[in-house]
Amino acid sequence: MLLKSVIVLLIYYFWLHFHAGKCQLMQSIFQKENADKALKYRLYRHLPAYEKIIRNLVSFYNKVHVLLLY
């Protein structure tokens, strides 16, 4: 149950982030001469933050899971 909640929260977080930035992303792509570089920069720039969020959620889930077992 907790794992499903964490997964739903992750999906919701990513959807909100990308939905809110979609218009800005499209503007930056069309404003720049090289659209591929603009797209890659905008998407890959945030990956370290997402990895940190996922690591924290997994760590929290593991701690809660261990506490519930004992």
MMTF fields as JSON, N, C-alpha, C and O atoms, coordinates in Angstrom:
{
  "mmtfVersion": "1.0.0",
  "mmtfProducer": "UNKNOWN",
  "numBonds": 279,
  "numAtoms": 280,
  "numGroups": 70,
  "numChains": 1,
  "numModels": 1,
  "chainsPerModel": [1],
  "groupsPerChain": [70],
  "chainIdList": ["A"],
  "bondAtomList": [4, 2, 8, 6, 12, 10, 16, 14, 20, 18, 24, 22, 28, 26, 32, 30, 36, 34, 40, 38, 44, 42, 48, 46, 52, 50, 56, 54, 60, 58, 64, 62, 68, 66, 72, 70, 76, 74, 80, 78, 84, 82, 88, 86, 92, 90, 96, 94, 100, 98, 104, 102, 108, 106, 112, 110, 116, 114, 120, 118, 124, 122, 128, 126, 132, 130, 136, 134, 140, 138, 144, 142, 148, 146, 152, 150, 156, 154, 160, 158, 164, 162, 168, 166, 172, 170, 176, 174, 180, 178, 184, 182, 188, 186, 192, 190, 196, 194, 200, 198, 204, 202, 208, 206, 212, 210, 216, 214, 220, 218, 224, 222, 228, 226, 232, 230, 236, 234, 240, 238, 244, 242, 248, 246, 252, 250, 256, 254, 260, 258, 264, 262, 268, 266, 272, 270, 276, 274],
  "bondOrderList": [1, 1, 1, 1, 1, 1, 1, 1, 1, 1, 1, 1, 1, 1, 1, 1, 1, 1, 1, 1, 1, 1, 1, 1, 1, 1, 1, 1, 1, 1, 1, 1, 1, 1, 1, 1, 1, 1, 1, 1, 1, 1, 1, 1, 1, 1, 1, 1, 1, 1, 1, 1, 1, 1, 1, 1, 1, 1, 1, 1, 1, 1, 1, 1, 1, 1, 1, 1, 1],
  "groupList": [{"groupName": "MET", "atomNameList": ["N", "CA", "C", "O"], "elementList": ["N", "C", "C", "O"], "formalChargeList": [0, 0, 0, 0], "bondAtomList": [1, 0, 2, 1, 3, 2], "bondOrderList": [1, 1, 2], "singleLetterCode": "M", "chemCompType": "L-PEPTIDE LINKING"}, {"groupName": "LEU", "atomNameList": ["N", "CA", "C", "O"], "elementList": ["N", "C", "C", "O"], "formalChargeList": [0, 0, 0, 0], "bondAtomList": [1, 0, 2, 1, 3, 2], "bondOrderList": [1, 1, 2], "singleLetterCode": "L", "chemCompType": "L-PEPTIDE LINKING"}, {"groupName": "LYS", "atomNameList": ["N", "CA", "C", "O"], "elementList": ["N", "C", "C", "O"], "formalChargeList": [0, 0, 0, 0], "bondAtomList": [1, 0, 2, 1, 3, 2], "bondOrderList": [1, 1, 2], "singleLetterCode": "K", "chemCompType": "L-PEPTIDE LINKING"}, {"groupName": "SER", "atomNameList": ["N", "CA", "C", "O"], "elementList": ["N", "C", "C", "O"], "formalChargeList": [0, 0, 0, 0], "bondAtomList": [1, 0, 2, 1, 3, 2], "bondOrderList": [1, 1, 2], "singleLetterCode": "S", "chemCompType": "L-PEPTIDE LINKING"}, {"groupName": "VAL", "atomNameList": ["N", "CA", "C", "O"], "elementList": ["N", "C", "C", "O"], "formalChargeList": [0, 0, 0, 0], "bondAtomList": [1, 0, 2, 1, 3, 2], "bondOrderList": [1, 1, 2], "singleLetterCode": "V", "chemCompType": "L-PEPTIDE LINKING"}, {"groupName": "ILE", "atomNameList": ["N", "CA", "C", "O"], "elementList": ["N", "C", "C", "O"], "formalChargeList": [0, 0, 0, 0], "bondAtomList": [1, 0, 2, 1, 3, 2], "bondOrderList": [1, 1, 2], "singleLetterCode": "I", "chemCompType": "L-PEPTIDE LINKING"}, {"groupName": "TYR", "atomNameList": ["N", "CA", "C", "O"], "elementList": ["N", "C", "C", "O"], "formalChargeList": [0, 0, 0, 0], "bondAtomList": [1, 0, 2, 1, 3, 2], "bondOrderList": [1, 1, 2], "singleLetterCode": "Y", "chemCompType": "L-PEPTIDE LINKING"}, {"groupName": "PHE", "atomNameList": ["N", "CA", "C", "O"], "elementList": ["N", "C", "C", "O"], "formalChargeList": [0, 0, 0, 0], "bondAtomList": [1, 0, 2, 1, 3, 2], "bondOrderList": [1, 1, 2], "singleLetterCode": "F", "chemCompType": "L-PEPTIDE LINKING"}, {"groupName": "TRP", "atomNameList": ["N", "CA", "C", "O"], "elementList": ["N", "C", "C", "O"], "formalChargeList": [0, 0, 0, 0], "bondAtomList": [1, 0, 2, 1, 3, 2], "bondOrderList": [1, 1, 2], "singleLetterCode": "W", "chemCompType": "L-PEPTIDE LINKING"}, {"groupName": "HIS", "atomNameList": ["N", "CA", "C", "O"], "elementList": ["N", "C", "C", "O"], "formalChargeList": [0, 0, 0, 0], "bondAtomList": [1, 0, 2, 1, 3, 2], "bondOrderList": [1, 1, 2], "singleLetterCode": "H", "chemCompType": "L-PEPTIDE LINKING"}, {"groupName": "ALA", "atomNameList": ["N", "CA", "C", "O"], "elementList": ["N", "C", "C", "O"], "formalChargeList": [0, 0, 0, 0], "bondAtomList": [1, 0, 2, 1, 3, 2], "bondOrderList": [1, 1, 2], "singleLetterCode": "A", "chemCompType": "L-PEPTIDE LINKING"}, {"groupName": "GLY", "atomNameList": ["N", "CA", "C", "O"], "elementList": ["N", "C", "C", "O"], "formalChargeList": [0, 0, 0, 0], "bondAtomList": [1, 0, 2, 1, 3, 2], "bondOrderList": [1, 1, 2], "singleLetterCode": "G", "chemCompType": "PEPTIDE LINKING"}, {"groupName": "CYS", "atomNameList": ["N", "CA", "C", "O"], "elementList": ["N", "C", "C", "O"], "formalChargeList": [0, 0, 0, 0], "bondAtomList": [1, 0, 2, 1, 3, 2], "bondOrderList": [1, 1, 2], "singleLetterCode": "C", "chemCompType": "L-PEPTIDE LINKING"}, {"groupName": "GLN", "atomNameList": ["N", "CA", "C", "O"], "elementList": ["N", "C", "C", "O"], "formalChargeList": [0, 0, 0, 0], "bondAtomList": [1, 0, 2, 1, 3, 2], "bondOrderList": [1, 1, 2], "singleLetterCode": "Q", "chemCompType": "L-PEPTIDE LINKING"}, {"groupName": "GLU", "atomNameList": ["N", "CA", "C", "O"], "elementList": ["N", "C", "C", "O"], "formalChargeList": [0, 0, 0, 0], "bondAtomList": [1, 0, 2, 1, 3, 2], "bondOrderList": [1, 1, 2], "singleLetterCode": "E", "chemCompType": "L-PEPTIDE LINKING"}, {"groupName": "ASN", "atomNameList": ["N", "CA", "C", "O"], "elementList": ["N", "C", "C", "O"], "formalChargeList": [0, 0, 0, 0], "bondAtomList": [1, 0, 2, 1, 3, 2], "bondOrderList": [1, 1, 2], "singleLetterCode": "N", "chemCompType": "L-PEPTIDE LINKING"}, {"groupName": "ASP", "atomNameList": ["N", "CA", "C", "O"], "elementList": ["N", "C", "C", "O"], "formalChargeList": [0, 0, 0, 0], "bondAtomList": [1, 0, 2, 1, 3, 2], "bondOrderList": [1, 1, 2], "singleLetterCode": "D", "chemCompType": "L-PEPTIDE LINKING"}, {"groupName": "ARG", "atomNameList": ["N", "CA", "C", "O"], "elementList": ["N", "C", "C", "O"], "formalChargeList": [0, 0, 0, 0], "bondAtomList": [1, 0, 2, 1, 3, 2], "bondOrderList": [1, 1, 2], "singleLetterCode": "R", "chemCompType": "L-PEPTIDE LINKING"}, {"groupName": "PRO", "atomNameList": ["N", "CA", "C", "O"], "elementList": ["N", "C", "C", "O"], "formalChargeList": [0, 0, 0, 0], "bondAtomList": [1, 0, 2, 1, 3, 2], "bondOrderList": [1, 1, 2], "singleLetterCode": "P", "chemCompType": "L-PEPTIDE LINKING"}],
  "groupTypeList": [0, 1, 1, 2, 3, 4, 5, 4, 1, 1, 5, 6, 6, 7, 8, 1, 9, 7, 9, 10, 11, 2, 12, 13, 1, 0, 13, 3, 5, 7, 13, 2, 14, 15, 10, 16, 2, 10, 1, 2, 6, 17, 1, 6, 17, 9, 1, 18, 10, 6, 14, 2, 5, 5, 17, 15, 1, 4, 3, 7, 6, 15, 2, 4, 9, 4, 1, 1, 1, 6],
  "groupIdList": [1, 2, 3, 4, 5, 6, 7, 8, 9, 10, 11, 12, 13, 14, 15, 16, 17, 18, 19, 20, 21, 22, 23, 24, 25, 26, 27, 28, 29, 30, 31, 32, 33, 34, 35, 36, 37, 38, 39, 40, 41, 42, 43, 44, 45, 46, 47, 48, 49, 50, 51, 52, 53, 54, 55, 56, 57, 58, 59, 60, 61, 62, 63, 64, 65, 66, 67, 68, 69, 70],
  "secStructList": [7, 2, 2, 2, 2, 2, 2, 2, 2, 2, 2, 2, 2, 2, 2, 2, 2, 2, 2, 2, 2, 2, 2, 2, 2, 2, 2, 2, 2, 2, 2, 1, 1, 7, 2, 2, 2, 2, 2, 2, 2, 2, 2, 2, 6, 6, 2, 2, 2, 2, 2, 2, 2, 2, 2, 2, 2, 2, 2, 2, 2, 2, 2, 2, 2, 2, 2, 2, 2, 7],
  "xCoordList": [0.828, 0.0, 0.869, 0.618, 1.894, 2.778, 3.558, 3.764, 3.987, 4.728, 3.852, 4.323, 2.591, 1.674, 1.499, 1.445, 1.41, 1.269, 2.498, 2.384, 3.667, 4.909, 4.978, 5.374, 4.598, 4.622, 3.64, 3.965, 2.453, 1.455, 1.958, 1.795, 2.568, 3.109, 4.223, 4.302, 5.079, 6.151, 5.586, 6.023, 4.619, 4.01, 3.346, 3.491, 2.623, 1.951, 2.964, 2.757, 4.064, 5.098, 5.71, 5.843, 6.085, 6.691, 5.702, 6.075, 4.445, 3.44, 3.259, 3.22, 3.145, 2.984, 4.178, 4.021, 5.376, 6.577, 6.67, 6.925, 6.466, 6.602, 5.415, 5.585, 4.228, 3.066, 3.224, 2.915, 3.703, 3.882, 4.975, 4.898, 5.984, 7.088, 6.962, 7.865, 5.842, 5.703, 5.717, 6.402, 4.972, 4.923, 6.289, 6.745, 6.927, 8.252, 9.248, 10.095, 9.149, 10.041, 9.842, 10.816, 8.601, 8.336, 8.855, 9.408, 8.686, 9.19, 10.702, 11.252, 11.369, 12.835, 13.335, 14.371, 12.602, 13.017, 12.921, 13.833, 11.822, 11.646, 12.492, 12.799, 12.869, 13.699, 15.15, 15.859, 15.589, 16.99, 17.176, 16.274, 18.376, 18.659, 18.744, 18.273, 19.339, 19.499, 18.477, 18.703, 17.364, 16.264, 16.658, 16.221, 17.459, 17.854, 18.652, 18.426, 19.592, 20.387, 19.509, 19.687, 18.571, 17.683, 16.839, 16.679, 16.308, 15.471, 16.277, 15.829, 17.466, 18.297, 18.686, 18.66, 19.046, 19.459, 18.308, 18.492, 17.12, 15.965, 15.567, 15.183, 15.648, 15.22, 16.279, 15.968, 17.526, 18.575, 19.103, 19.78, 18.808, 19.275, 18.711, 19.382, 17.494, 16.818, 17.025, 16.56, 17.691, 17.828, 18.493, 18.021, 19.559, 20.144, 19.149, 19.16, 18.295, 17.287, 16.282, 15.89, 15.865, 14.916, 15.531, 14.871, 16.805, 17.479, 17.527, 17.333, 17.782, 17.84, 16.466, 16.369, 15.418, 14.061, 13.718, 13.176, 14.031, 13.72, 14.523, 13.992, 15.818, 16.641, 16.058, 16.003, 15.622, 15.04, 13.748, 13.512, 12.913, 11.656, 11.899, 11.231, 12.847, 13.161, 13.735, 13.389, 14.607, 15.191, 14.099, 14.096, 13.172, 12.071, 11.197, 10.804, 10.895, 10.08, 10.762, 10.114, 12.069, 12.802, 12.772, 12.608, 12.928, 12.9, 11.528, 11.431, 10.476, 9.115, 8.824, 8.213, 9.257, 9.031, 9.72, 9.147, 10.938, 11.672, 10.97, 10.86, 10.495, 9.8, 8.499, 8.13, 7.811, 6.548, 6.761, 5.895, 7.915, 8.199, 8.474, 8.182, 9.03, 9.371, 8.358, 8.469],
  "yCoordList": [-1.194, 0.0, 1.253, 2.195, 1.256, 2.415, 2.591, 3.714, 1.492, 1.562, 2.146, 2.95, 1.748, 2.303, 3.798, 4.553, 4.233, 5.657, 6.427, 7.513, 5.868, 6.525, 6.627, 7.661, 5.575, 5.583, 6.615, 7.35, 6.674, 7.655, 9.072, 9.938, 9.316, 10.645, 11.016, 12.161, 10.061, 10.327, 10.684, 11.648, 9.905, 10.171, 11.54, 12.301, 11.856, 13.152, 14.291, 15.308, 14.127, 15.162, 15.414, 16.563, 14.334, 14.496, 15.094, 15.937, 14.668, 15.202, 16.69, 17.455, 17.122, 18.546, 19.347, 20.411, 18.827, 19.566, 19.745, 20.849, 18.668, 18.768, 19.484, 20.17, 19.342, 20.036, 21.54, 22.307, 21.961, 23.387, 23.98, 25.147, 23.187, 23.712, 23.479, 23.826, 22.89, 22.527, 23.759, 23.765, 24.794, 25.997, 26.673, 27.101, 26.763, 27.369, 26.553, 27.119, 25.249, 24.377, 24.584, 24.685, 24.648, 24.828, 26.18, 26.275, 27.224, 28.546, 28.528, 29.071, 27.896, 27.876, 27.067, 27.389, 26.019, 25.213, 26.039, 26.016, 26.765, 27.517, 28.787, 29.3, 29.296, 30.497, 30.173, 31.014, 28.986, 28.62, 28.043, 27.436, 28.259, 27.777, 26.256, 25.629, 25.671, 24.226, 23.627, 23.608, 23.144, 22.654, 21.406, 21.244, 20.534, 19.306, 19.607, 18.993, 20.555, 20.905, 21.537, 21.266, 22.372, 23.014, 21.968, 22.033, 21.018, 19.982, 19.129, 18.865, 18.697, 17.869, 18.619, 18.052, 19.887, 20.661, 20.799, 20.633, 21.104, 21.331, 20.045, 20.092, 18.9, 17.651, 17.07, 16.634, 17.061, 16.403, 17.262, 16.755, 18.535, 19.429, 19.018, 19.183, 18.486, 18.173, 16.736, 16.383, 15.912, 14.503, 14.283, 13.426, 14.999, 14.779, 15.035, 14.325, 16.039, 16.328, 15.182, 14.789, 14.645, 13.539, 12.298, 11.58, 12.055, 10.901, 11.04, 10.062, 12.249, 12.486, 12.26, 11.652, 12.741, 12.56, 11.077, 10.607, 10.344, 8.91, 8.172, 7.295, 8.528, 7.883, 8.134, 7.224, 9.369, 9.696, 8.927, 8.445, 8.811, 8.084, 6.6, 5.986, 6.024, 4.608, 4.387, 3.414, 5.284, 5.177, 5.265, 4.497, 6.212, 6.367, 5.112, 4.635, 4.578, 3.371, 2.209, 1.451, 2.069, 0.978, 1.122, 0.129, 2.335, 2.559, 2.22, 1.556, 2.673, 2.405, 0.911, 0.35, 0.274, -1.16, -1.959, -2.91, -1.574, -2.264, -2.052, -2.982, -0.833, -0.552, -1.343, -1.786, -1.516, -2.25, -3.747, -4.435, -4.247, -5.67, -6.016, -7.128, -5.077, -5.353, -4.786, -4.914],
  "zCoordList": [0.0, 0.0, 0.0, -0.752, 0.851, 0.925, -0.372, -0.831, -0.954, -2.214, -3.321, -4.125, -3.363, -4.358, -4.153, -5.124, -2.905, -2.608, -3.061, -3.63, -2.81, -3.219, -4.737, -5.274, -5.42, -6.886, -7.43, -8.362, -6.858, -7.303, -7.068, -7.927, -5.913, -5.626, -6.6, -7.046, -6.929, -7.893, -9.265, -9.894, -9.719, -11.024, -11.025, -11.982, -9.967, -9.865, -9.859, -10.52, -9.113, -9.038, -10.413, -10.834, -11.119, -12.436, -13.425, -14.242, -13.359, -14.275, -14.052, -15.015, -12.791, -12.501, -12.991, -13.591, -12.729, -13.104, -14.616, -15.096, -15.364, -16.809, -17.445, -18.453, -16.883, -17.422, -17.251, -18.163, -16.088, -15.82, -16.704, -17.09, -17.022, -17.813, -19.301, -20.061, -19.733, -21.146, -22.05, -23.072, -21.686, -22.517, -22.565, -23.625, -21.42, -21.362, -22.184, -22.875, -22.112, -22.876, -24.371, -25.118, -24.809, -26.23, -26.706, -27.802, -25.902, -26.28, -26.425, -27.383, -25.463, -25.516, -26.71, -27.29, -27.076, -28.235, -29.512, -30.337, -29.676, -30.91, -30.939, -32.015, -29.773, -29.741, -30.079, -30.632, -29.759, -29.985, -31.389, -31.967, -31.906, -33.255, -33.295, -34.244, -32.274, -32.256, -31.287, -30.078, -31.813, -30.976, -30.19, -29.051, -30.758, -30.064, -28.809, -27.767, -28.899, -27.726, -26.653, -25.465, -27.061, -26.1, -25.376, -24.157, -26.114, -25.519, -24.546, -23.431, -24.967, -24.102, -22.839, -21.747, -22.978, -21.808, -20.823, -19.617, -21.339, -20.457, -19.743, -18.574, -20.412, -19.795, -18.871, -17.763, -19.321, -18.549, -17.411, -16.516, -17.434, -16.374, -15.022, -14.003, -14.99, -13.727, -13.26, -12.176, -14.023, -13.652, -12.297, -11.549, -11.93, -10.599, -9.47, -8.465, -9.625, -8.597, -8.508, -7.41, -9.65, -9.637, -9.003, -8.252, -9.313, -8.712, -7.196, -6.474, -6.713, -5.267, -4.633, -3.567, -5.275, -4.755, -4.688, -3.688, -5.744, -5.773, -4.709, -4.027, -4.563, -3.528, -2.142, -1.315, -1.887, -0.585, -0.339, 0.769, -1.363, -1.2, -0.96, -0.128, -1.683, -1.485, -0.096, 0.574, 0.339, 1.674, 2.743, 3.705, 2.562, 3.514, 3.525, 4.59, 2.338, 2.253, 2.963, 3.684, 2.759, 3.413, 4.927, 5.636, 5.43, 6.878, 7.454, 8.486, 6.79, 7.261, 7.192, 8.102, 6.123, 5.942, 7.053, 7.584, 7.397, 8.465, 9.802, 10.601, 10.048, 11.308, 11.423, 12.51, 10.305, 10.334, 10.534, 11.073, 10.1, 10.275, 11.729, 12.168, 12.476, 13.873, 14.767, 15.986]
}
